Amino acid sequence: MRFLYPTFLGALALLAIPLIIHLFRFRKYRKIRFSDIVFLRRALTESTRRSRLRHLLMLFLRLTTVAALVVAFAYPLRQGDQFSKRRKYVSIYIDNSLSMDNPAAAGTLLDEARATAEAIMRGFGEGARFLVLAGTPLENGGRFTNLNEALHLAAQVRIAPQSRPLSAVLQRAVATFAAENDPQGSHSIFLISDFQTSQNDLLSAQLPGPIPDELVCVPVQASRTANMAVDSAWLASGLPLAGQQDILHFRCRNYGNTQAEIPAEFFVNGLKKASTLLTIPPGSTAETSFPVLLPERESLWTELRLQDAGASFDNRFFVVLHPSLRRNILVWYEDNPASLLRALSTEPAFSVSSSPLAQADYSAIKKTDVLFLVGIRQWTSGLSSIVRDFLQRGGWVTLFPPASDTPASVIELEKELSLSWPGILQNTEAEVAPPDLHHPFFSGIFELQNERLAMPRTHRWYATFWPGADIILRFTGGQPFLQSLAVGKGRLFGYAVPLDNAWSNLPQHGLFVPLILRTAIQSRATTALYYTADPNSFKEPPQIPAPGSDSSEEPFRWVNAEAPQENFIPAQQRWGNRVVFQMNHLVPPPGVYNIYQGDSLAGVLAWNATGPESNPEVYAPAKLDEILRRQGWEFARVETATPRSFQQRYESRSTLHGKGWFYALLVAALALIGETILSRHWPIKDIIPKSFKNLE
């Protein structure tokens, strides 16, 4: 037996009070005259014996009452094994990621996780200290607290679209325990999760600081593992044109191992337009499509809603259709631009104008988005200053060097831009290295990531190095082939080879058209059809075209179109002519969001939850145990049990468990009742058994 608050035991000194009252009580005597006191002496002797017994009983009950109250306030605890004799610190992680919304035997997986966490905490009892963690920060959380506050925090955990990796959870728990600076304390960590294979990083987790005494993985299992979700969406036309009819395609994926037939409904601006029945083979995909009329002025949003028996968070997939942004493209040349013009003509949304440099109308650049300069040899001060001003205002310029030796008249350009151009001529063979598919420039260009691409080859090229430039494509030797540099609000692109077949096969290469179209399309900021929470996606981060003026310092605020009370301000920055949002670990719920700066509507975008969470595949307990063994964590184990079993298990081993305080209060109450009866209902013969009178 030990006490949680042993200092209260000092109050046992109060036992002296009833002793003093008993030993030093004062009595008053009154004389009464009797003729014969023989019988009086006999009665007095009997009364004295009864009175002494009564007072001894009352003294005992009073001492018991005071002692029991003191013991109750000291909080007696039952002594456990050697491990449980130390002060207990318990860290409990409740997974509240989207997949925890899957149905389970008792509600959802999150319901079971909360019930298990509560049972574990009640098992450790009042004396332990608890740290409650989730995928999202909890109000008043992040520290060790008592049982009641921990139970309140666990009850607050709700499904959230963002989640922290298990490695970060372990690091947070270990660091918080280390901050307690209690070398005599024991630390237990409980991870309650469905342990999805796509989200689990236990194999790469590191445990800095004090190693916990035990790490327990508690898997909760869904009653159904099948799930259907929309995988992606696209327009048949690629780049939409305002006011034209188009076809919107959706690809749906079946994550289960049985064939699924599910109804799907198509909505436009919240109004149901069509419905269909999707048949999806196990582990495969199926496509469905709907006609749409592309907007001319304001954006419209569409939704495909599935009705499956799996998780509900990914049953809605949103797509926003924006008015088409036409690109005004200007080509000035001194070398033949035929290959460039053919590439630009493949996109009807482009308005292309070209002319030799000698006949160029400099005023046309005011309405231009992209300027291509092909083989320019005569860089006058006027042309150089026009290019510089165009870049400063946010225009995009692409330079192709001339198909000749390095021209002498580039001094004016180099002076205006403080850059070397076109560089040092190299008369050697070279091959372009495969592109980095993670680079934002190549987003959506390549479907097959592992395919070995045949890249362009050159016979002659220029070695050009721009300090601080973004290298989009390199030669196999590492030298830049295509580089990009931010200049003012615009961007400058430079190729290492001219548009001449005698120099390279770039003009006839299959990569040439995508490079040219990508440069033109990205010259004006666009908002994608949708964005997802999938961190493995190669799509660009959420972005909108930047307002005309960047003088306002107010942040851009996301407002849910269906629930305006939901406001969200992500990390954000301006990049040229666009505003880019970074989600990090703070992710909004799926939906259509209006982007406001102050009271002004700056854009509309669609955000979807489809991603790793949609795959219901989880680690079995045996696999989890194997992972823990591979980590070499001898203190770690996997446990599966009902909440009641968890509570009983930890009650039996926890020092900080017991109801001694309750029993002490009960003894105090009974003693107080007995003392009251003795003081008010006397003689003793009326309240004590006859056998007890034989002691007289």
C-alpha positions as CSV (number, residue, x, y, z in Angstrom):
1,M,0.0,0.0,0.0
2,R,1.2,3.5,-0.9
3,F,-0.4,6.9,-1.0
4,L,-0.7,9.4,-3.9
5,Y,-0.6,12.4,-1.5
6,P,1.3,11.1,1.6
7,T,1.7,14.7,3.0
8,F,-2.0,14.5,4.1
9,L,-1.0,11.8,6.6
10,G,0.4,14.5,8.7
11,A,-3.1,15.3,9.6
12,L,-3.2,12.2,11.8
13,A,-2.0,14.5,14.5
14,L,-5.6,15.6,14.8
15,L,-6.2,12.2,16.6
16,A,-4.9,14.0,19.7
17,I,-8.1,16.1,19.9
18,P,-10.5,13.3,20.9
19,L,-7.9,11.9,23.2
20,I,-7.5,15.2,25.0
21,I,-11.3,15.5,25.3
22,H,-11.6,12.0,26.7
23,L,-8.8,12.3,29.2
24,F,-9.4,15.8,30.5
25,R,-13.1,16.1,30.6
26,F,-14.4,18.0,33.7
27,R,-17.5,17.0,35.7
28,K,-19.7,18.7,38.2
29,Y,-21.0,16.8,41.2
30,R,-24.2,17.3,43.2
31,K,-24.7,16.0,46.8
32,I,-27.9,14.1,47.5
33,R,-28.8,12.9,51.1
34,F,-29.9,9.3,51.4
35,S,-30.8,7.4,54.5
36,D,-29.1,4.2,53.4
37,I,-26.5,4.0,50.5
38,V,-26.0,0.2,50.3
39,F,-28.1,-0.2,47.2
40,L,-26.8,3.1,45.8
41,R,-23.2,1.9,45.9
42,R,-24.1,-1.2,44.0
43,A,-26.0,0.8,41.3
44,L,-23.1,3.3,41.1
45,T,-20.6,0.5,40.5
46,E,-22.7,-0.9,37.6
47,S,-23.3,2.5,36.1
48,T,-19.6,3.4,36.2
49,R,-18.7,0.2,34.3
50,R,-21.3,0.9,31.6
51,S,-20.2,4.6,31.3
52,R,-16.5,3.7,30.9
53,L,-17.4,1.2,28.2
54,R,-19.5,3.8,26.4
55,H,-16.8,6.4,26.5
56,L,-14.2,4.0,25.3
57,L,-16.4,3.0,22.3
58,M,-17.1,6.7,21.5
59,L,-13.4,7.5,21.7
60,F,-12.6,4.6,19.3
61,L,-15.3,5.7,16.8
62,R,-14.1,9.3,16.9
63,L,-10.5,8.3,16.3
64,T,-11.6,6.0,13.5
65,T,-13.6,8.8,11.9
66,V,-10.7,11.2,11.9
67,A,-8.1,8.6,10.8
68,A,-10.3,7.4,7.9
69,L,-10.9,10.9,6.6
70,V,-7.1,11.6,6.6
71,V,-6.4,8.3,4.8
72,A,-9.1,9.1,2.2
73,F,-7.5,12.5,1.4
74,A,-4.0,10.8,1.2
75,Y,-5.5,8.6,-1.6
76,P,-4.4,5.1,-0.8
77,L,-3.2,3.0,-3.7
78,R,-2.8,-0.7,-4.2
79,Q,0.8,-2.0,-4.5
80,G,1.5,-3.6,-7.9
81,D,4.5,-5.3,-9.5
82,Q,7.9,-3.7,-9.6
83,F,7.2,-2.0,-13.0
84,S,4.0,-0.4,-11.7
85,K,5.6,1.0,-8.6
86,R,7.0,3.9,-10.7
87,R,4.9,6.9,-11.6
88,K,3.1,6.2,-14.8
89,Y,3.1,8.5,-17.9
90,V,0.9,7.2,-20.7
91,S,0.9,8.6,-24.3
92,I,-2.1,7.6,-26.4
93,Y,-2.4,8.3,-30.1
94,I,-5.9,8.1,-31.6
95,D,-5.8,7.9,-35.3
96,N,-8.4,10.3,-36.7
97,S,-7.5,10.2,-40.4
98,L,-10.1,9.9,-43.0
99,S,-9.9,6.1,-43.2
100,M,-11.0,5.9,-39.6
101,D,-14.5,6.7,-40.8
102,N,-14.8,3.2,-42.1
103,P,-17.6,1.1,-40.6
104,A,-16.8,-1.1,-37.6
105,A,-18.6,-3.5,-35.3
106,A,-19.6,-0.6,-33.0
107,G,-20.1,2.5,-35.2
108,T,-16.9,3.6,-37.0
109,L,-13.2,2.8,-36.5
110,L,-12.8,6.1,-34.7
111,D,-15.6,5.2,-32.2
112,E,-13.8,2.0,-31.4
113,A,-10.5,3.8,-31.1
114,R,-11.9,6.3,-28.6
115,A,-13.6,3.5,-26.6
116,T,-10.3,1.6,-26.4
117,A,-8.3,4.8,-25.4
118,E,-10.9,5.5,-22.6
119,A,-10.6,1.9,-21.3
120,I,-6.8,2.1,-21.3
121,M,-6.8,5.4,-19.4
122,R,-9.4,4.1,-16.8
123,G,-7.3,1.0,-16.4
124,F,-4.2,3.1,-15.4
125,G,-6.4,5.1,-13.0
126,E,-6.4,8.5,-11.4
127,G,-2.7,8.5,-10.5
128,A,-1.3,8.3,-14.0
129,R,-0.5,11.2,-16.3
130,F,-1.8,11.1,-19.8
131,L,-0.8,12.6,-23.2
132,V,-3.6,12.4,-25.8
133,L,-2.4,12.8,-29.4
134,A,-4.3,12.8,-32.7
135,G,-3.6,13.6,-36.4
136,T,-4.7,17.2,-35.7
137,P,-3.8,19.4,-32.7
138,L,-6.2,19.1,-29.9
139,E,-7.4,22.2,-28.0
140,N,-5.6,22.3,-24.6
141,G,-3.7,19.2,-25.7
142,G,0.0,18.6,-26.2
143,R,0.9,18.0,-22.5
144,F,0.5,15.3,-19.8
145,T,-2.6,15.8,-17.8
146,N,-4.9,14.0,-15.4
147,L,-7.4,11.3,-16.1
148,N,-10.5,13.5,-16.4
149,E,-8.9,16.0,-18.7
150,A,-7.5,13.2,-20.8
151,L,-10.9,11.6,-21.2
152,H,-12.3,14.9,-22.2
153,L,-9.6,15.4,-24.9
154,A,-10.2,11.9,-26.2
155,A,-13.9,12.6,-26.6
156,Q,-13.0,15.7,-28.7
157,V,-11.2,13.7,-31.4
158,R,-13.0,13.9,-34.7
159,I,-12.3,12.7,-38.2
160,A,-9.9,15.2,-40.0
161,P,-8.5,15.2,-43.5
162,Q,-4.9,15.7,-42.3
163,S,-2.8,13.3,-40.4
164,R,0.7,13.1,-39.0
165,P,2.9,10.1,-39.7
166,L,3.4,7.6,-36.9
167,S,7.1,8.5,-36.7
168,A,6.1,12.1,-35.9
169,V,3.7,10.8,-33.2
170,L,6.4,8.7,-31.6
171,Q,8.9,11.6,-31.6
172,R,6.3,14.0,-30.1
173,A,5.4,11.5,-27.3
174,V,9.1,10.9,-26.4
175,A,10.0,14.6,-26.5
176,T,7.0,15.5,-24.2
177,F,7.9,12.8,-21.7
178,A,11.6,14.0,-21.7
179,A,10.3,17.5,-20.9
180,E,8.7,16.2,-17.7
181,N,12.2,15.5,-16.4
182,D,11.1,12.6,-14.2
183,P,13.8,9.9,-14.3
184,Q,11.8,7.7,-12.0
185,G,8.7,7.7,-14.2
186,S,7.8,5.0,-16.6
187,H,6.5,5.8,-20.1
188,S,4.0,3.8,-22.0
189,I,2.9,4.6,-25.6
190,F,-0.2,3.3,-27.2
191,L,-0.9,3.7,-31.0
192,I,-4.5,3.0,-31.8
193,S,-5.0,3.0,-35.5
194,D,-6.2,0.9,-38.5
195,F,-2.5,0.9,-39.6
196,Q,-3.1,1.4,-43.3
197,T,-0.2,0.1,-45.5
198,S,-0.2,3.4,-47.5
199,Q,0.2,5.6,-44.4
200,N,2.3,3.5,-42.0
201,D,6.0,4.5,-41.6
202,L,6.9,2.5,-38.5
203,L,9.8,0.9,-40.4
204,S,11.5,4.3,-40.8
205,A,10.6,5.7,-37.4
206,Q,13.3,6.7,-35.0
207,L,13.0,7.1,-31.3
208,P,15.1,10.0,-30.0
209,G,15.5,10.7,-26.3
210,P,14.5,8.3,-23.5
211,I,13.3,5.0,-24.9
212,P,9.7,4.2,-23.7
213,D,9.2,1.3,-21.3
214,E,6.6,-0.1,-23.6
215,L,5.1,0.6,-27.0
216,V,1.8,-1.0,-27.8
217,C,0.2,-1.1,-31.2
218,V,-3.6,-1.5,-31.0
219,P,-5.1,-2.2,-34.4
220,V,-8.8,-1.6,-34.9
221,Q,-10.4,-3.5,-37.8
222,A,-13.2,-2.4,-40.2
223,S,-16.2,-4.6,-40.7
224,R,-15.9,-4.1,-44.5
225,T,-12.7,-3.6,-46.4
226,A,-14.2,-2.8,-49.8
227,N,-14.1,0.8,-51.0
228,M,-14.8,2.7,-54.3
229,A,-13.5,6.1,-55.1
230,V,-13.0,8.4,-58.1
231,D,-9.4,8.1,-59.2
232,S,-9.2,11.1,-61.6
233,A,-11.1,13.4,-64.0
234,W,-10.3,15.1,-67.3
235,L,-11.9,16.9,-70.2
236,A,-11.8,15.3,-73.6
237,S,-10.6,18.5,-75.3
238,G,-7.5,18.9,-73.1
239,L,-7.5,22.7,-73.0
240,P,-11.2,23.8,-72.9
241,L,-12.6,26.7,-75.0
242,A,-15.3,29.0,-73.4
243,G,-18.9,28.3,-74.5
244,Q,-18.2,25.0,-76.2
245,Q,-19.6,21.6,-75.5
246,D,-17.1,19.1,-74.0
247,I,-17.1,15.7,-72.4
248,L,-16.0,15.3,-68.7
249,H,-14.5,11.9,-67.9
250,F,-14.2,10.3,-64.5
251,R,-12.2,7.2,-63.7
252,C,-13.4,5.2,-60.6
253,R,-11.4,2.6,-58.8
254,N,-12.5,-0.5,-56.9
255,Y,-10.1,-1.2,-54.0
256,G,-11.9,-4.3,-53.0
257,N,-11.4,-7.9,-54.0
258,T,-15.0,-8.5,-55.4
259,Q,-16.8,-7.0,-58.3
260,A,-18.8,-3.9,-57.4
261,E,-22.0,-2.4,-58.9
262,I,-22.6,1.1,-57.5
263,P,-24.9,3.9,-58.4
264,A,-23.3,7.2,-59.4
265,E,-24.9,10.7,-59.7
266,F,-23.6,13.7,-61.6
267,F,-24.3,17.2,-60.4
268,V,-23.6,20.6,-61.9
269,N,-23.6,23.6,-59.5
270,G,-25.4,21.4,-56.9
271,L,-28.2,20.3,-59.3
272,K,-28.5,16.7,-60.3
273,K,-28.1,16.2,-64.0
274,A,-27.6,12.5,-64.6
275,S,-27.2,9.1,-62.9
276,T,-25.7,5.8,-63.9
277,L,-24.7,2.4,-62.6
278,L,-21.0,1.6,-62.5
279,T,-19.7,-2.0,-62.7
280,I,-16.1,-2.1,-61.5
281,P,-14.0,-5.4,-61.5
282,P,-12.1,-6.1,-58.3
283,G,-8.9,-4.1,-58.0
284,S,-9.6,-2.4,-61.3
285,T,-11.1,0.8,-62.7
286,A,-14.0,1.9,-64.8
287,E,-14.7,5.1,-66.6
288,T,-17.9,7.2,-67.0
289,S,-18.4,10.5,-68.8
290,F,-21.0,13.3,-69.0
291,P,-21.4,16.2,-71.4
292,V,-20.8,19.7,-70.1
293,L,-21.1,23.2,-71.5
294,L,-17.9,25.1,-70.7
295,P,-18.5,28.4,-69.0
296,E,-17.8,31.7,-70.7
297,R,-17.5,34.1,-67.7
298,E,-18.0,32.5,-64.3
299,S,-16.6,29.1,-63.1
300,L,-19.1,26.3,-62.6
301,W,-18.5,23.2,-60.5
302,T,-19.5,19.6,-61.0
303,E,-19.6,16.6,-58.7
304,L,-19.7,12.9,-59.2
305,R,-21.3,11.2,-56.1
306,L,-20.8,7.5,-55.5
307,Q,-23.0,5.3,-53.2
308,D,-20.8,2.5,-51.9
309,A,-20.7,0.6,-48.6
310,G,-17.1,1.5,-47.8
311,A,-15.6,4.8,-46.5
312,S,-17.8,7.8,-47.0
313,F,-15.1,10.6,-47.1
314,D,-14.2,9.9,-50.7
315,N,-17.7,9.3,-52.1
316,R,-17.8,12.8,-53.6
317,F,-15.4,14.1,-56.2
318,F,-15.5,17.7,-57.3
319,V,-14.3,19.4,-60.5
320,V,-14.4,23.1,-61.3
321,L,-14.6,24.2,-64.9
322,H,-13.1,27.6,-65.5
323,P,-13.5,30.0,-68.4
324,S,-10.8,29.3,-70.9
325,L,-7.8,31.6,-70.9
326,R,-6.6,32.2,-74.4
327,R,-2.9,32.8,-74.9
328,N,-1.6,35.6,-77.1
329,I,1.7,34.5,-78.5
330,L,4.2,36.6,-80.5
331,V,7.1,35.1,-82.5
332,W,9.9,37.4,-83.7
333,Y,12.6,35.6,-85.7
334,E,15.8,35.9,-87.8
335,D,16.1,32.1,-88.2
336,N,13.4,29.9,-89.8
337,P,10.6,29.4,-87.1
338,A,8.6,26.8,-89.1
339,S,8.9,24.0,-86.5
340,L,7.9,26.4,-83.7
341,L,4.8,27.7,-85.6
342,R,3.7,24.1,-86.4
343,A,3.9,23.2,-82.7
344,L,1.9,26.3,-81.6
345,S,-0.8,25.6,-84.3
346,T,-1.7,22.3,-82.6
347,E,-3.6,24.2,-79.9
348,P,-6.6,26.2,-81.1
349,A,-6.8,28.2,-77.9
350,F,-3.6,30.0,-78.9
351,S,-3.6,33.3,-80.9
352,V,-0.3,33.3,-82.7
353,S,1.3,36.2,-84.5
354,S,4.7,36.0,-86.1
355,S,7.0,38.4,-88.1
356,P,10.7,38.8,-89.0
357,L,12.5,41.0,-86.5
358,A,13.1,43.6,-89.1
359,Q,9.3,44.0,-89.6
360,A,8.3,43.6,-85.9
361,D,5.7,45.9,-84.4
362,Y,7.0,46.6,-80.9
363,S,3.6,47.9,-79.8
364,A,2.0,44.4,-80.2
365,I,3.9,43.2,-77.2
366,K,1.4,45.0,-74.9
367,K,-1.2,42.3,-75.6
368,T,1.2,39.4,-75.5
369,D,1.5,36.6,-73.0
370,V,4.5,34.8,-74.5
371,L,7.3,36.1,-76.7
372,F,9.4,33.6,-78.7
373,L,12.7,35.0,-80.1
374,V,14.2,32.7,-82.7
375,G,17.8,33.1,-83.8
376,I,18.1,36.8,-83.1
377,R,21.5,38.2,-84.0
378,Q,21.0,41.9,-83.9
379,W,20.2,42.9,-80.3
380,T,19.6,46.6,-80.4
381,S,19.2,48.7,-77.3
382,G,15.5,49.2,-78.2
383,L,14.8,45.5,-78.5
384,S,16.7,44.7,-75.3
385,S,14.8,47.3,-73.2
386,I,11.5,46.1,-74.6
387,V,12.3,42.5,-73.6
388,R,13.4,43.6,-70.2
389,D,10.2,45.7,-69.6
390,F,8.0,42.8,-70.8
391,L,9.6,40.4,-68.3
392,Q,9.3,42.9,-65.5
393,R,5.5,43.2,-66.1
394,G,5.1,39.4,-65.9
395,G,5.5,38.3,-69.5
396,W,7.3,35.0,-70.5
397,V,10.1,35.1,-73.0
398,T,11.7,32.0,-74.7
399,L,15.1,32.4,-76.4
400,F,16.4,30.1,-79.2
401,P,20.1,30.9,-80.1
402,P,21.0,31.7,-83.7
403,A,22.2,28.9,-86.0
404,S,25.6,30.5,-86.5
405,D,28.7,31.4,-84.4
406,T,28.2,33.5,-81.4
407,P,26.9,36.9,-82.6
408,A,28.8,40.0,-81.5
409,S,25.7,42.2,-81.1
410,V,24.4,40.7,-77.8
411,I,26.1,43.3,-75.5
412,E,22.8,45.3,-75.2
413,L,20.8,42.2,-74.1
414,E,23.5,41.1,-71.7
415,K,23.6,44.6,-70.2
416,E,19.8,44.8,-69.8
417,L,19.4,41.4,-68.2
418,S,22.9,40.9,-66.6
419,L,23.0,37.5,-68.2
420,S,25.3,35.7,-70.6
421,W,23.7,34.8,-74.0
422,P,23.9,32.6,-75.9
423,G,27.1,31.2,-74.2
424,I,30.2,29.4,-75.5
425,L,29.8,27.3,-78.6
426,Q,30.5,23.6,-78.2
427,N,31.2,21.4,-81.3
428,T,30.7,18.1,-79.6
429,E,28.0,15.4,-79.6
430,A,25.7,15.4,-76.6
431,E,22.4,13.8,-75.5
432,V,19.7,15.2,-73.3
433,A,19.2,13.4,-70.0
434,P,15.7,12.0,-69.2
435,P,13.5,14.6,-67.5
436,D,12.8,14.7,-63.8
437,L,9.1,13.8,-63.8
438,H,8.7,15.3,-60.3
439,H,9.5,18.8,-61.8
440,P,6.3,20.9,-61.9
441,F,7.1,21.9,-65.6
442,F,6.3,18.3,-66.6
443,S,3.1,17.9,-64.6
444,G,0.6,15.9,-66.7
445,I,2.9,15.4,-69.7
446,F,4.1,11.8,-69.1
447,E,1.9,8.9,-68.3
448,L,4.5,6.2,-68.0
449,Q,7.0,7.1,-65.4
450,N,9.4,4.1,-65.8
451,E,9.6,4.1,-69.6
452,R,13.0,4.9,-71.0
453,L,12.5,7.9,-73.2
454,A,14.6,8.5,-76.4
455,M,15.8,12.0,-75.7
456,P,17.1,14.6,-78.2
457,R,20.6,14.6,-79.5
458,T,22.8,17.5,-80.6
459,H,25.9,18.0,-82.8
460,R,26.6,21.5,-81.8
461,W,25.3,23.5,-78.8
462,Y,25.9,26.5,-76.5
463,A,27.1,26.1,-73.0
464,T,25.1,28.7,-71.1
465,F,25.0,29.1,-67.3
466,W,22.5,31.5,-65.6
467,P,23.1,32.0,-61.9
468,G,20.1,30.9,-59.9
469,A,18.3,29.4,-62.9
470,D,15.9,26.4,-62.7
471,I,17.4,23.7,-64.9
472,I,14.4,22.0,-66.6
473,L,16.4,19.7,-68.9
474,R,20.1,18.8,-68.8
475,F,22.6,17.1,-71.0
476,T,23.8,13.8,-69.7
477,G,27.0,15.6,-68.7
478,G,25.0,18.0,-66.4
479,Q,25.1,21.1,-68.6
480,P,21.8,23.0,-69.0
481,F,19.8,22.2,-72.1
482,L,16.6,24.2,-71.1
483,Q,16.7,26.5,-68.2
484,S,14.3,29.1,-66.7
485,L,15.0,32.2,-64.6
486,A,12.6,34.5,-62.8
487,V,13.0,38.1,-64.1
488,G,10.8,40.6,-62.4
489,K,7.3,39.1,-62.5
490,G,8.0,37.1,-65.6
491,R,10.2,34.2,-66.6
492,L,13.0,33.8,-69.2
493,F,13.6,30.5,-70.9
494,G,16.7,29.6,-72.8
495,Y,17.5,26.7,-75.0
496,A,21.1,25.5,-75.7
497,V,20.4,24.7,-79.4
498,P,18.8,26.7,-82.3
499,L,15.8,25.5,-84.3
500,D,17.9,23.9,-87.0
501,N,18.1,20.3,-87.9
502,A,21.8,20.7,-88.7
503,W,22.4,21.3,-85.0
504,S,20.0,18.8,-83.3
505,N,17.0,16.7,-83.8
506,L,15.0,18.8,-81.3
507,P,12.6,20.3,-83.9
508,Q,11.5,16.8,-85.1
509,H,11.6,15.2,-81.7
510,G,8.4,14.1,-79.9
511,L,9.3,16.1,-76.9
512,F,9.4,19.4,-78.7
513,V,5.7,20.1,-79.0
514,P,5.0,19.3,-75.3
515,L,7.8,21.7,-74.3
516,I,6.5,24.5,-76.4
517,L,2.8,24.0,-75.4
518,R,3.8,23.7,-71.7
519,T,5.7,27.0,-71.9
520,A,2.7,28.8,-73.5
521,I,0.1,27.3,-71.2
522,Q,2.0,28.1,-68.0
523,S,2.6,31.7,-69.1
524,R,-0.7,32.7,-67.6
525,A,-1.7,31.2,-64.3
526,T,-4.6,28.7,-64.5
527,T,-6.5,26.8,-61.9
528,A,-6.6,23.0,-62.5
529,L,-9.9,21.1,-62.8
530,Y,-9.3,19.7,-59.3
531,Y,-6.6,19.2,-56.6
532,T,-6.3,16.2,-54.3
533,A,-4.7,15.5,-50.9
534,D,-2.5,12.7,-52.4
535,P,1.1,13.6,-51.6
536,N,2.3,11.2,-54.3
537,S,0.5,13.0,-57.0
538,F,2.6,14.9,-59.6
539,K,0.1,17.6,-59.9
540,E,1.1,21.2,-59.0
541,P,0.1,22.5,-55.6
542,P,-3.2,24.4,-55.5
543,Q,-2.9,27.8,-57.2
544,I,-5.0,30.6,-58.6
545,P,-4.1,33.5,-60.9
546,A,-2.8,36.4,-58.9
547,P,-5.0,39.5,-58.8
548,G,-3.8,42.4,-60.9
549,S,-2.3,44.2,-57.9
550,D,-0.1,42.7,-55.2
551,S,-0.3,45.7,-52.9
552,S,-2.8,44.1,-50.6
553,E,-1.2,42.2,-47.7
554,E,-4.4,40.4,-46.7
555,P,-4.1,36.6,-46.9
556,F,-6.2,34.5,-49.3
557,R,-9.0,32.8,-47.5
558,W,-10.7,29.5,-48.6
559,V,-14.5,29.5,-48.0
560,N,-16.5,26.3,-48.6
561,A,-19.1,26.9,-51.2
562,E,-21.6,24.6,-49.5
563,A,-20.7,25.6,-45.9
564,P,-19.6,29.2,-45.8
565,Q,-18.9,29.0,-42.1
566,E,-15.9,26.8,-42.9
567,N,-13.0,29.1,-43.4
568,F,-9.4,28.0,-44.0
569,I,-6.2,30.0,-44.5
570,P,-3.3,27.8,-45.8
571,A,0.3,28.7,-46.2
572,Q,0.6,30.8,-49.4
573,Q,3.1,32.7,-51.6
574,R,3.1,34.6,-54.8
575,W,5.1,33.1,-57.6
576,G,5.1,35.3,-60.7
577,N,1.6,35.7,-61.9
578,R,0.0,33.1,-59.6
579,V,-0.7,32.5,-55.9
580,V,0.5,29.1,-54.7
581,F,-0.9,27.4,-51.6
582,Q,1.0,24.8,-49.5
583,M,-1.1,22.4,-47.6
584,N,1.7,20.8,-45.3
585,H,-0.2,19.0,-42.5
586,L,-3.2,21.4,-42.5
587,V,-5.7,20.0,-45.1
588,P,-9.2,21.2,-45.7
589,P,-12.2,18.9,-46.0
590,P,-13.2,18.0,-49.6
591,G,-15.4,20.4,-51.4
592,V,-15.5,23.5,-53.7
593,Y,-13.8,26.5,-52.2
594,N,-14.2,30.2,-53.1
595,I,-10.9,32.0,-52.6
596,Y,-11.3,35.5,-51.1
597,Q,-8.8,38.2,-50.5
598,G,-10.7,40.4,-48.1
599,D,-14.1,40.7,-49.6
600,S,-13.0,40.2,-53.2
601,L,-13.4,36.8,-54.9
602,A,-10.0,35.8,-56.4
603,G,-10.7,32.3,-57.6
604,V,-12.5,29.0,-57.3
605,L,-11.0,25.6,-56.9
606,A,-12.0,22.0,-56.2
607,W,-10.4,20.0,-53.4
608,N,-10.8,16.2,-53.1
609,A,-9.8,13.7,-50.4
610,T,-9.0,10.9,-52.8
611,G,-5.5,9.6,-52.1
612,P,-3.8,6.9,-50.0
613,E,-6.6,7.0,-47.4
614,S,-8.9,5.6,-50.0
615,N,-7.0,2.3,-50.1
616,P,-8.4,0.2,-47.2
617,E,-5.5,-2.3,-47.2
618,V,-4.1,-2.5,-43.7
619,Y,-1.4,-4.4,-41.9
620,A,-2.5,-7.6,-40.1
621,P,-1.4,-7.9,-36.4
622,A,1.1,-10.5,-37.4
623,K,2.7,-8.2,-40.0
624,L,2.7,-5.3,-37.5
625,D,4.5,-7.6,-35.0
626,E,7.1,-8.5,-37.7
627,I,7.7,-4.8,-38.4
628,L,8.3,-4.1,-34.7
629,R,10.7,-7.0,-34.5
630,R,12.6,-5.8,-37.6
631,Q,13.0,-2.4,-35.8
632,G,14.6,-4.2,-32.9
633,W,12.2,-2.7,-30.4
634,E,12.1,-5.3,-27.6
635,F,9.8,-3.0,-25.6
636,A,7.1,-3.0,-28.4
637,R,4.2,-5.4,-29.0
638,V,0.8,-5.7,-30.7
639,E,-2.3,-6.2,-28.7
640,T,-5.9,-6.8,-29.8
641,A,-8.7,-7.0,-27.2
642,T,-12.0,-5.5,-26.3
643,P,-12.0,-2.2,-24.4
644,R,-13.2,-3.9,-21.2
645,S,-10.3,-6.4,-21.4
646,F,-7.8,-3.5,-21.8
647,Q,-9.2,-1.9,-18.7
648,Q,-9.0,-5.0,-16.6
649,R,-5.5,-5.8,-17.8
650,Y,-4.1,-2.4,-16.8
651,E,-6.1,-2.2,-13.6
652,S,-4.4,-5.4,-12.4
653,R,-0.9,-4.1,-12.9
654,S,-1.2,-0.4,-12.1
655,T,0.0,0.9,-8.8
656,L,-2.0,4.0,-9.4
657,H,-5.3,2.0,-9.3
658,G,-7.6,1.4,-6.4
659,K,-10.6,2.6,-4.6
660,G,-9.1,2.9,-1.1
661,W,-10.2,6.4,-0.8
662,F,-13.8,5.3,-1.2
663,Y,-13.5,2.6,1.4
664,A,-11.9,5.0,3.8
665,L,-14.8,7.4,3.4
666,L,-17.2,4.6,4.0
667,V,-15.4,3.6,7.3
668,A,-15.5,7.3,8.4
669,A,-19.2,7.5,7.7
670,L,-20.0,4.3,9.6
671,A,-17.9,5.4,12.5
672,L,-19.6,8.7,12.6
673,I,-23.0,7.1,12.6
674,G,-22.0,4.7,15.4
675,E,-20.7,7.6,17.5
676,T,-24.0,9.4,17.0
677,I,-26.0,6.4,18.1
678,L,-23.9,6.0,21.2
679,S,-24.2,9.6,22.2
680,R,-27.9,9.8,21.7
681,H,-29.3,6.4,22.4
682,W,-28.0,5.2,25.8
683,P,-28.0,3.0,28.0
684,I,-25.6,0.6,26.6
685,K,-28.0,-2.4,27.2
686,D,-30.3,-1.1,24.5
687,I,-27.7,-1.1,21.8
688,I,-25.1,-3.9,22.6
689,P,-25.7,-7.6,22.4
690,K,-26.4,-9.5,25.6
691,S,-23.3,-11.6,25.2
692,F,-21.3,-8.4,25.4
693,K,-22.8,-7.6,28.9
694,N,-21.1,-10.7,30.3
695,L,-17.9,-8.7,30.2
696,E,-19.2,-6.5,33.1
